[in-house]
Amino acid sequence: MSIYIALLRGINVGGKNIIKMGDLKHAFEAIGLSQVRTYIQSGNVLFKSNEEEEPLRKRIEHEIERVFGFEITVVLRTDKELEYITQNCPFSQEEISEAELSSEAESLYISLLTQAPAQEGIQLLNTYKSERDKCQIQGRDVFLLFHHSIRNSKLANNLHKLGVPATVRNWKTINKLVVLAKTMDI
């Protein structure tokens, strides 16, 4: 049985697509997923399943639409994939520390995509990179480093140019999800 982490895009943000985490947990349990637990209000759900990723992702999206009445993108990663992400950040500790010193907010983020982007999308996004806003793409994960804030970043605001559904999480959240997933492995 695999440990999956579902990362829901665009829920509980700005008063839109409101879902209580308890209700979300029940929706996942209702479709037969086991050991379901949620983490913070931004839509992070850990669970176990024997299913393959793509049909499982579509089933979860369908259930959320059925239960809550709106369509959202769900990105899935296994516990091993998230752990790999945390162990393979392409930015040096020096780069991260420099960004954190110049920023009033979080500096390191990851955009998790449903699939790897095409080269054309990568080229479009690369035009928004700068000394202050950096990104490195590894497969279907985009590592992002901001020296000011993600909020007003042209790079962050143009992630959609990759042409692939995605959701963004800060580095602390990704690391916490890895820790929580390890407790499920017991």
Secondary structure, DSSP 8 states (H G I E B T S, - for coil): -EEEEEEESS-SBTTBS---HHHHHHHHHHTT-EEEEEETTTTEEEEEE-S-HHHHHHHHHHHHHHHHSS---EEEEEHHHHHHHHH--SS-HHHHHHHHHH-SS--EEEEEESS---HHHHHHHHTT--SSEEEEEETTEEEEEESS-STT-HHHHTGGGG-S-EEEEEHHHHHHHHHHHHHH--
